[in-house]
Amino acid sequence: MYARPLPRERMEWRDNIMARATKLERESLEAHVDLCEQRYINLEARLEKIEMKVEHIHSDITNGNKAMMKVVLGATGTIVAGLLSTIVVLLISFN
């Protein structure tokens, strides 16, 4: 459906040219359609890169949350064990 995206160096050069409406584009509907197609291809490539980066950030956050939950559970277990051992020591010492 779409042509392959251009390498980054060519995209920058073409983006500068395609950012403005050319005289040919104003006079020819076919030229306008071709330039619009290339613009949409470039936009699609950029959006795909952004989507990949957002997915990567999302997976990093998800993994970080899982690790944080493990730390919180470990700390909670340690506190509960410490409190229980203190209660046991107090009960034994009062008897």
C-alpha positions in Angstrom: 0.0 0.0 0.0 2.7 2.5 1.0 6.2 2.8 -0.3 9.1 2.2 2.0 10.1 5.2 4.1 13.2 7.1 3.0 16.4 7.1 5.1 16.6 9.8 7.7 19.1 11.9 5.7 16.9 12.0 2.6 13.8 12.6 4.7 15.2 15.8 6.2 16.1 17.1 2.8 12.8 16.1 1.3 10.9 17.4 4.4 12.3 20.9 3.8 11.3 20.9 0.2 7.9 19.3 0.8 7.0 21.6 3.7 6.2 24.4 1.3 3.7 24.2 -1.5 5.7 24.3 -4.7 4.6 26.2 -7.8 4.2 22.8 -9.6 2.0 21.5 -6.8 -0.2 24.6 -7.0 -0.7 24.1 -10.8 -0.9 20.3 -11.0 -3.3 18.2 -9.0 -1.3 15.0 -9.8 1.9 16.6 -8.4 -0.1 17.7 -5.3 -1.4 14.1 -4.8 2.1 12.6 -5.2 3.6 15.1 -2.7 0.8 14.5 -0.3 1.3 10.7 -0.5 5.0 11.2 0.3 4.1 13.4 3.2 1.7 10.9 4.6 4.3 8.1 4.2 6.8 10.3 6.2 4.2 11.0 8.8 3.3 7.3 9.1 7.0 6.4 9.6 7.4 9.0 12.3 4.2 7.9 14.1 5.4 4.3 14.0 8.7 5.4 15.7 6.8 7.3 18.3 4.5 4.3 19.0 7.5 2.0 19.4 9.1 4.4 21.9 5.8 4.8 23.8 5.4 1.0 24.0 9.0 0.7 25.3 8.3 3.3 27.9 5.1 1.5 28.9 6.9 -1.8 29.3 9.7 -0.1 31.4 7.1 1.4 33.7 5.2 -1.9 34.0 8.3 -3.8 34.9 9.3 -1.1 37.4 5.9 -1.3 39.1 6.3 -5.1 39.4 9.7 -4.7 41.0 8.4 -2.0 43.3 5.6 -4.3 44.5 8.1 -7.0 45.3 10.1 -4.6 47.4 7.0 -3.3 49.2 5.8 -6.9 49.9 9.3 -7.8 51.2 9.4 -4.8 53.4 5.9 -5.5 54.7 6.8 -9.1 55.5 9.9 -8.0 57.4 8.0 -5.5 59.5 5.2 -8.0 60.3 7.9 -10.7 61.2 9.6 -8.1 63.4 6.4 -7.2 65.2 5.4 -10.8 65.7 8.8 -11.7 67.2 8.6 -8.7 69.5 5.1 -9.8 70.7 6.4 -13.3 71.2 9.4 -12.0 73.3 7.1 -9.8 75.4 4.6 -12.7 76.0 7.4 -15.1 77.0 9.1 -12.5 79.3 5.8 -11.7 81.2 5.1 -15.4 82.0 
